[in-house]
Amino acid sequence: MKKSIFKALSKVNKKLLPSYSKDHDFDLSKASKLQMALIGYKTWVTKNALD
């Protein structure tokens, strides 16, 4: 059940949240705190969806 929730959440994130990996000029060292929080959140959701 937990995995299915994270899979659904991952699909919602893909539609609503920005993708920084597609931006070739994006520099992780210059990311704002909000951008870093979004990257961390998306990583956490993806990790839990795959486990």
N, C-alpha and C positions, 0 to 999 in steps of 0.2 A: 504494500500500500504506500509506503514512504517513497519508494522509487517512482511510482506512477505520479505522485504529486510533484516531484521534482522534474519529471519529464514534461508534464503539463506547464509547469512554471518556466521551464527552459524554452518552450515554444512561444509563450507569451513574451518572454524577454527578447527573443529573436525578432519579434514583430515590433516591439515598442522601444527598446533601448538601442542606442547607437552602437555601431560596430567600429571599433578603433583599428582592427586588424586590416581593414580594407583601405584605410588612409595611409598611403605610403610616406607621407610627411610627418606622421605622428611620432613624437619622441617621448618615450615613457619617462625619461628623466625630467621632462618639462611638463608632465601632466599635473593638472590641478588636483586638489584633494577630492573634489567631487568625481573627477574622472578616475582617480585611483580607487575610490570607494565602489564605483560602478564596475570596474574591472575585477576587483576582489569579489564582489557579490556575484557577478556572472561566473567567475571561476568556481566559487563555492557551489552554486547551483549545478553547474556542469559536472563537477566532481561527484556530487551526490546522485545525480541522474545516471551516471555511468556505473556506480558501485553496485 
